[in-house]
Amino acid sequence: MQVKIEDKSSVKKVLSFEIPKEDVTKELNKAYNELKKKVDVKGFRKGKIPRKVLENRFSKDVHADVAPRLIQEAFIDAIKDHDLNIVGGPQMDPPELDPENAYVFDITVEIKPELDDIEFEGIALEKTKYEVSDGEIESQMYMIQKTMAKKETVQEERPVKESDFVLIDYEGFLNGESFDKTPKIENYVMGIGQGGLPKEFSEKLTGAIPVQDLDIEVPYADDYYDENLKGKTIVYKVTLKEIQEEVLPELNDDLVKDLGKFETLDDVRASIRENLGKGYEQRIKHEISEQVFQSLLEKYEFEVPEAMIEGELNGIAMEAEQAYAANNTSLEEAGLSKDVLRTQYRDVAEKQARRHLILDKVITQEKLELTDDELEKSFEEMAMGMNAPVDAVKNYFSQDPKQLEYYKHTQLEKKAVDLIIEKGNITEVEPDSLEDVAETKEADVPTEEKE
């Protein structure tokens, strides 16, 4: 077998194969001999059917079976002989097999780029000194109060304010007729200015005094996500039945005991401080990691295989679909599509692919390995984050070896990032402003821990 390799780019190659006629004949002979033992042809005993008869009746099927086998064996041998680190699937248009000639075909492949050693020691990195403030803790305490608040009916006669909730009945009409897509809803509680219903509801109800009937006209845009409403003007007949106020419970030790594991307010504040601190640690790690990659991506230029970019784009699109599905909607309802996402996030996908290639190189050049203890610890951390038993995590990976290998590689990538940061030149800096601190993700409301 002859193989010629043509470089189309640093990551794209065309492999040209020529399998000698003798090898083609040998494979065809084997195929026809096997066929002779299996098929029945009227007028001939099984196993005694002449080759010519078999060729006349089954050559198309035999060629369709032999050709892919010849291609696969030749391709695998070429990968081994030339040490090709292929990414993505090979591209080819296989020609028909001609028993009278050598079998000639081309396969186009993409390979991982060969990178020089990554020089990562001494990268200048800034570590922001975030500190948990008392104000942040009290803000979280207020959120706990909000989650445990109750709504009470306002007894005095007064107009609706922006901070109120209202109890209403409503029904939508189209062109003066009852519209089955907006049926009558009774005893609906809505927060003024809090969404759920069109903004026109909040605008018209503010200042109204119960009990009162109102007509609220809502023009829906031509690009509105709901096909039943887009481009239509619906008049809602609304009955404002009562005003409700949100009453916060008194913040005391008795209140927080309902959260499960806490006896006092100080216990809760300590837990919030710990959670916020962990959030800052994660933010610091993320910010430093971004600085690492910004530095390395600027320093190392190389071509990225299209297959790797496509893989990242597929992942981005899948995550977006899952995120919208979790909110009971879809990409289409949000005015998006996979094609739109692929266009918008192509640069992001390419950068992600570059990151993986750089980390792969660091893992190889530094001979990084994942120890059994490190893998076990990562399983424990995953189980804690999922609030699941460690054995459940292990069982999941034991049933899917490919997922386990992928997971191990992600852990190796984290190890490579940690090594780069460890070797970096880190300077501690103060937050740019109070806004930087305020952007930190809110800590979860403390709840009872599971055994």
N, C-alpha and C positions, 0 to 999 in steps of 0.2 A: 504493500500500500504506500502511495506517495502522498505527502501532505505539504502544501506550500502555505505560508502564513504571510498575509499582506496587512501592513499597519495602515488603517484608515485614520487613526488618531492614537494618542497615547493610551486610550482605554478601549478602543474599538478595533477589532481585527476580523479579517475574512480568512477562514480556513478553507482551502481548496483541496479536495480529496480526489484521488483516482485509485479505485479498487480494480486490480487486474482482472481481465476476463476469466482467467483460470480460477480465481477465488469466487467470482460470481457463479461460474459453472458448478463449482464444488457445492456451494450453498443451495443452488437450485436442485442438484442431484439429491441432496439430503432431503429437501422439502418434498420432492416427488416420490421418493422412496417411502417417506412417512405417510404421504397421502395414499399411496397404493395400498397400504395396509388397512386403511380406514374406510375408504369410499366403496360404494356399490354402484356398478355400472351394468346395466342390463346386457346380457349376452357374454359377460366375462366373469370368471371366478375371482373372488376377492383375493388380492395379492398377485393376480396374474394379468392385470390390465396393462396393455402396452403403453409405453411412455407417450407415444404420439397421441393416443386417445386422451390421456390425462392432460396433455398440453392443449389440445383442441378445446377441451371442456372447462379446464380449471386454471389456465395460465394466468388469467387476470387476478384470481384470488391468491395464487402462489406468489406472483410478483409483489402483490400488496402485502404479503406476509414477510417475504425475504428482504425487500428493500429497506424497511425500517430497522430490521435487525442488522443489516450491513452498515447502515448509517450510525446506529447506536454504538456498535462495537468499534467502528473506526473513530468516532468522536471521543469515546472514553479513552482509547489508546492515545489519541492526540493530546488530550488533557494531561495524561500521566507523563507522556514522553516530553512534553514541552512545558510542564509545570505551570499550567494556566490557572490562575485564580479567578474563575468566572463568577460574575454576578448576573442575576436575572436569567431569563430563559434564552436559549439559542434561537436565532431567526433563520429560516430557510424555506425554500420552495422546492421540495424534493422532486427530481425528474423521474419519469417512468424508467423502469428497468428494461434494458435491452440485452437479451441473452447472448447476442453476437458481439458485444463490445464491452470494454471496461466501463465500470459505473463511475461517472464523474458528477460531482456535486459540490456546492459551496455552503458553508455555514458561517453566519455572522454572529460574533459574540462580543460581549463587553467584559472587561476584566478590571479588577481593582488597580488603581494607580500605584506605582512603586514610589514610595516616599523616601526621601533621605531621613536620617535620624532627626528626631524632633528635639531641638534645644529648648528646654523649658525651665532650666534652673535660673533663679534670680528674676523672674518676671515681677515687675512692680505692681503690687496689689494694694488696694485700700480697703480697710475693714472699718465699717461704720460702727461707732460705739452707741448702739441703741440701748436705752434703759427704760424699764417699765416705770411709768409715772403713776402717782396716786390718782390723777384725773382719769387715766385709762381704766384703772380698777373700778372707780366709782361709776364710770360709764357702763361697765359690764354689770355692776350691781343694779343699775337702773334697768338694764335689759332683762335681768332676772325678774324685777318687779313687773315689767311690761308683760312678760310671758305668763305671769300669774294674776294679771289684772282682771277685773270683772266689769261688765257693762251694766249700768243702772239707768233706769228711766228718769228723765228730767221731769220733775213735777211742776215746776213753775212754767208759766206761759212766756216763752221767749223765742226769738228767731234762731235758726240753725247757724252755728259757727263753723269755722274751718276745722276745728279739732274734734267735731262731733261725729257720732255715728247716728244713722237714721234707720227706722223701721218703715219699709215701704211695700206697697203692692204696685206692680206695673205690668202693662201689656202694650205690645207694639202694633201699630196700624200702618198699612201701606195703601196710599190713595184713598184713605177714609174707610178701608175695609180691614177687618181683623186678619192678621198675617200669621200663618201657621208656623213660620220660622221664628217668630217672637211671641210665644204664647204667654198667657197670664201667669205671673209669678207672685205668690203671696208671702208676706212676712219675711221679706229679704232684708238683711242687715248689711248696710254698706258704710264704709268710712269715707267721709267727705275728702275728696282729693287723693284717695288711696287706690284708684284704679278699680278694676273689676267690671265696672260699667263705664260707658263713654263719659268723657270729661263734661259733656253738656249736662249730665245729671247733677254733678257737684255744683256747676255754675248756677243752675236754675234752683236747686234746693237750698243753696246758701241764702239766708235771709228769710226763708219761708217759715211760717208758724203752723204747727200741727193743730187740729187735723185739717188738711187742705188738699184739694185736687189740683194737679198741674198738668199741662201738656208740654212735653219736652221733645223738640225736633232734633233729630240726629242725622245729618247727611254723611253717608259712608263714602269714602273715596273710591275711585275707580280701580285702585290697586289694593283694596282691602283684602285681607287674607281669606275671609269667609265668602265663598262663592255665592251664598244665598243672600248676602247683604251688600256686596260691592256695587257701587254706583247707585244705590237706592237711598231714598230719604224716608226714614221711619219716624212716625210721630208716636211717642210713648205717652200713654195716659197713666199718670202716676198719682197714687194716694200716699201722702206723707202722714203716717199714723202716729209716730212719736219720735222724740229725740232721746238718744242715749249718750251717756258720758262714760268714758273709761276711768274707773276708779282704781288707783294703785293701792296695793296692800301696804301696810306699815312694814318697814324693813327692820325686822328684829330676829332674834335667835329662833323664835317659834316658827317664823316663816321659812327659814332655810332648812329646818329639820325635814320639811317635806321633800327636799332634794335628795334625801336618802342617806348619804354618808357623812353629813355635816351636823355638828352640834351648835356651832356659833357662827356669827357673821365673820369673825376673824378667820375661821376655818375656810370659809368660802373665798374670802379675799386672798388667802394664801394660795389656794388652788388656782384662782384666776391669775395671780402673779406668776405662778409656775407655768401655766398654759401660755400666757403672753410671752414669757421668757423663751419658751420653746419655739414660739412663732418667730421671735426675733432671731433665734439661732438659725432657723431654716432660711429666713430672709437673708441673713449675712452670708450663709453658705451659697445661696443662689446668686447673690450679687457678686461675690468673689469668683464664682464659676463663670459668670458672664464676662467678667474682666479677663479671665484666663483665655476664654475662647475668642474674645475680641482681639487680644494680643496675638494669639497663634494664627487666627484666620487672616489677619493682616500680614503676618510674616511669611506664611506658606501658601503659595499659589499652585494649584494643580487642577487638572481636569477631573470632573466627576462623572461616573457612568450614568447615563440616562435612566437605567434600570433602578439605581439607588434613589434617584430623585422621585421617580414614579412610586417607588415603595413608600417613601415618606409622605407623598401626596395622598396615597391611598389611606395611610394611617390618619392623616389630618382629617380627611373627609369622613372616615368611619367614626372618629371621636366626635365630630360635629353632629353627625346623625344621631349618635347615642345621646349627646347632650340635649338636643331638641326633643328626642323621644322621651327622655326623662321628665320633660316639662309638658308632655302630652301634645306636642306639636311636631312639625317636620320642617326640613329645609325649604320645601316648596311653599309652605304656608308663610315662611319668613321671607319669601321672595328670593331665595337662594337656590343653587343647584350644585351638583358635584363639579360641573365644568367651571362655574363661577369661582368656587373655592380653589380649584386647581390653578386658575389664573392668578387669583389674589395671593395665594400662598406659595407660589413656585419659588420665590427667593428664600422664603423661610425653609422650605423643604430642602433646597440646595445647601443651605447653611447647616441644617441638621445632618445631612449626609456627610458634609465636610468634617463636622465634629466627630462623627463615628469613625471616619477614616483616620483622623489624627489620633484618636484614642486607641484605635486598633494598632497603630504604629507604636505608640508608647507602650502598650501592653506587650508587644512583641520584643521591642528593643530592651525593655527593662525586665523581660522574662517574668512578668507578673502572673501569679497563680492564685486561685481561690482555695483556701484551706477548708477542711471539713468543719472546723470550728467557726470560721467566718460564714460559711453557708448556713450552718445551724443558727447562728446569731441573726442572720438576715431573715430566716424563716420565722424566728421568734418575733422580730420587729414587724414583719408583715402580719402575723397572726394578731398581734396587739392592735395594729392599725385597723384590722378588719373585725376586731372583737370576736375572733374565732379561735378554736383550739389549734395548737401547732400541728397536731397530727392531721387535721383537716387540710392544712396547707401542704404538708408533705404528701398526703394521699393524692391531692390534685396533680402535683407535679409527677408523681410516680406513674400516673395514668397517661401522661403525655410527655414522653422523653424530649420531643422537639421544644416544647414550652420550657422544659427544665434547662435545656442547653441555652436557649435564648435568655432565660432569667439569669443563669450563671454569667453569661457575657455582660449583661447589664450591671451585675455586681462588680465584675472586673473593670468595667468602664468607670464606675464610681471609685474604685480603688485607684485607678489611674489619675482621676481628677484630684483625689486626696493627696496623692504623691506630688502632683504638680503644685498644689497649694502649699504643701509642706516645704517644698524647695523654693517657694517664691519669696520675694522681698516684701513683707507685709508692713504697712504703716497704718496705725489707727487714726481715724479722723472722726470729728464730731458730725452729727447729722446736719445737712444743709439748712434745714428749717424744721419748725414744729410740724409742718405738713408731712415731711418724710416719716415722722413717727406716727402720725395719724393714719397713714396709709396701711399700716400693719393690719393684717387680717384679724378680725375679732376672734377672741378665744371662745371656745364652745362653752355654753352654760353647763356648769358642773352637774353631773348626774351620778347616780349610784354605780359603783364599779361592780362588774360581774366577776364572780369567783372563777 
